[in-house]
Amino acid sequence: MGEAISTSEVLSATGVDLSYGSTLAVRDAHLSLTRGEIAAITGASGSGKSSLLYCLAGVLPPARGQVRFEGRAYDQLDDEDISALRRERFGFVFQYGELLPELTIEENTALPLRLAGQRKRPALEAAGEVLDRLGMADLRQRRPSQVSGGQSQRVAVARALVHRPAVVFADEPTGSLDSANAATVLQEFLGLARSQGTAVLLVTHDPSVAARADRRYTMADGVLESKGRAS
């Protein structure tokens, strides 16, 4: 009898290499992420952690090995399927928020739902609910230029989670914030993700951020090493 596949595993990498020309940025990476789990990859700048994150998100194709989402390998999907995954099943949080300046806070938050084809009114209602959970409901009609850095990053978190994705990929999600704002935004981000059953894969250079994860990895010179689950 073959090995049973865990029904709770949402994302996995097996023997993944990633190259930029002749430079091998990621070497033989193995990773597993289950539903609702928070996993962190730490490492110095240039260690390959962001490259691996974007490979797992289907943005960069591996040179070798396999990435699977809900048991299905990316190399079995065409470009349209991968784009649909990123749009509908994944969420993203970046270091500087990447909000669209011409849209209101509410419209920025609703963007994933609108891109997935949801009508404007229910999309804005869903956005308002998530913003309310993050203490941002009274700012929904402001533009990104009218809110603080910490507030902008809360909006980025709301946008990443509004469509209840299976996985959120977070690249230095609190790296642009001071320590007090970073701790608050991280707590709100991970708390909301856990309540929705959304898995989070985050890369960070900050050990205090990684300490909030259920499972930890380190990366150096393209080599990923599992530190196991938090005790």
C-alpha positions in Angstrom: 0.0 0.0 0.0 1.3 3.5 -0.9 2.1 6.2 1.6 -1.0 8.1 2.7 -1.1 11.8 1.8 -2.1 14.1 4.6 -5.4 15.8 3.9 -4.3 18.8 5.9 -1.2 19.5 3.8 -1.9 22.6 1.7 1.5 23.4 0.2 4.7 21.4 -0.2 8.1 21.6 -1.9 10.2 18.6 -2.7 13.8 18.8 -3.9 13.3 22.3 -5.3 16.2 24.1 -7.0 15.8 27.6 -8.4 18.3 29.3 -10.7 19.0 32.8 -12.0 21.1 32.0 -15.1 24.1 30.0 -13.9 23.5 31.0 -10.2 21.7 28.5 -8.0 19.6 30.5 -5.6 17.8 27.7 -3.9 19.2 24.2 -3.5 17.2 21.0 -2.9 14.5 22.7 -0.7 11.9 20.6 1.1 9.0 22.2 2.9 5.5 21.4 4.1 2.7 23.7 5.2 -0.6 22.5 6.6 -4.0 24.3 6.8 -4.0 27.2 9.3 -0.3 26.8 10.1 2.2 29.7 10.4 5.6 28.9 9.0 8.6 31.3 9.0 11.8 31.3 7.0 14.7 33.3 8.4 18.0 34.1 6.9 20.3 37.0 5.9 19.7 39.2 2.9 20.6 37.2 -0.2 20.2 33.8 1.4 17.4 32.8 -1.1 14.4 33.0 1.2 12.4 35.5 -0.9 13.3 33.6 -4.1 11.9 30.4 -2.5 8.8 32.2 -1.3 8.0 33.4 -4.9 8.7 30.0 -6.3 6.2 28.4 -3.8 3.7 31.1 -4.8 4.0 30.1 -8.5 5.7 33.3 -9.6 9.2 31.7 -10.3 9.4 28.2 -11.8 11.8 25.8 -10.2 14.7 24.5 -12.2 14.3 21.1 -10.5 11.9 19.5 -8.0 8.2 19.9 -7.5 5.9 22.3 -5.7 2.3 21.1 -4.9 -0.8 23.0 -3.8 -3.5 20.8 -2.3 -1.8 17.8 -3.8 -1.5 19.1 -7.3 1.9 19.8 -8.8 2.4 23.2 -10.4 4.0 21.5 -13.5 0.6 20.0 -14.2 -1.0 23.5 -14.4 -0.9 25.9 -17.3 -0.2 29.7 -16.9 -3.9 30.5 -16.6 -4.4 27.9 -13.8 -1.4 29.3 -11.9 -2.7 32.9 -12.3 -6.1 31.8 -11.0 -4.4 30.2 -8.0 -2.5 33.4 -7.2 -5.7 35.5 -7.6 -8.2 33.3 -5.9 -6.4 30.9 -3.5 -3.4 32.9 -2.4 -2.8 36.2 -0.6 0.3 38.4 -0.5 1.7 40.9 2.0 4.8 42.8 1.1 7.2 44.9 3.1 5.8 48.3 2.0 2.2 47.4 1.5 2.0 48.1 -2.2 -1.4 49.8 -2.0 -2.9 51.5 -5.0 -2.8 55.2 -4.3 -5.8 56.1 -6.5 -8.1 53.7 -4.5 -9.6 54.2 -1.1 -8.6 52.0 1.8 -11.9 50.1 1.4 -11.4 49.7 -2.4 -7.8 48.5 -1.9 -9.0 45.9 0.5 -11.8 44.7 -1.8 -9.5 44.3 -4.8 -8.9 40.5 -4.6 -12.7 40.0 -4.5 -13.3 42.4 -7.4 -10.5 40.7 -9.5 -12.2 37.3 -8.8 -15.5 38.7 -10.3 -17.5 39.6 -7.2 -19.9 42.5 -7.5 -18.8 45.8 -6.0 -21.3 46.1 -3.2 -20.7 42.7 -1.6 -17.0 43.0 -2.1 -16.9 46.4 -0.3 -19.1 44.9 2.5 -16.6 42.0 3.0 -13.7 44.5 2.9 -15.5 46.6 5.6 -15.9 43.5 7.8 -12.2 42.7 7.7 -11.1 46.3 8.2 -13.4 46.4 11.2 -11.7 43.3 12.7 -8.4 45.1 12.3 -9.6 48.4 13.9 -9.6 50.3 10.5 -13.3 50.7 9.8 -13.3 54.4 10.4 -10.5 54.9 7.8 -12.2 53.0 4.9 -12.8 56.2 2.8 -9.3 57.5 3.1 -6.5 57.1 0.5 -3.2 55.4 1.3 -1.4 58.7 1.5 -3.8 59.7 4.3 -2.9 56.9 6.7 0.2 56.0 8.7 2.7 53.2 7.8 1.3 50.9 10.4 -2.2 51.5 9.2 -1.1 50.9 5.6 0.3 47.6 6.5 -3.0 46.7 8.3 -4.8 47.4 5.0 -2.3 45.2 3.2 -3.1 42.4 5.7 -6.8 43.0 5.2 -6.4 42.8 1.4 -4.4 39.6 1.7 -7.1 37.9 3.8 -10.4 39.3 2.6 -11.0 36.5 0.1 -10.2 33.8 2.7 -7.2 32.4 0.8 -5.7 29.0 1.5 -2.2 30.5 1.8 -0.8 33.9 2.4 2.8 34.6 1.3 4.3 37.4 3.4 7.7 38.9 2.4 9.1 40.8 5.4 5.6 41.9 6.3 6.7 44.1 9.2 10.1 45.1 8.0 9.1 48.7 7.3 7.6 49.3 10.7 9.0 50.3 14.1 9.1 47.6 16.8 5.8 48.6 18.5 3.8 48.8 15.3 5.4 45.6 14.0 4.4 43.6 17.0 0.8 44.9 16.8 0.4 44.3 13.1 2.0 40.9 13.3 -0.3 39.9 16.2 -3.4 41.1 14.3 -2.3 39.5 11.0 -1.5 36.0 12.4 -4.6 36.1 14.7 -6.9 36.8 11.8 -5.2 34.2 9.6 -5.5 31.5 12.3 -9.2 32.4 12.8 -9.9 31.8 9.1 -7.8 28.6 8.8 -5.4 30.4 6.4 -1.9 29.1 6.3 0.9 31.7 6.3 4.4 31.4 4.9 6.5 34.4 5.9 10.1 35.3 5.3 11.9 37.5 7.7 15.3 38.5 9.0 13.8 39.2 12.5 14.0 36.3 15.0 11.2 37.8 17.1 8.8 37.6 14.1 9.9 34.0 13.4 9.2 33.1 17.0 5.5 33.6 16.4 5.4 30.8 13.9 4.3 27.2 14.4 7.1 25.9 12.3 10.5 27.5 11.6 13.1 27.2 8.8 16.4 28.9 8.3 18.1 29.6 5.0 21.7 30.2 4.2 23.4 30.2 0.7 20.3 28.8 -0.8 20.0 25.8 1.6 16.8 25.5 3.6 17.0 23.8 7.0 14.0 22.9 9.1 14.1 23.8 12.7 10.9 21.9 13.4 7.7 22.9 15.1 7.6 25.4 18.0 7.4 23.8 21.4 
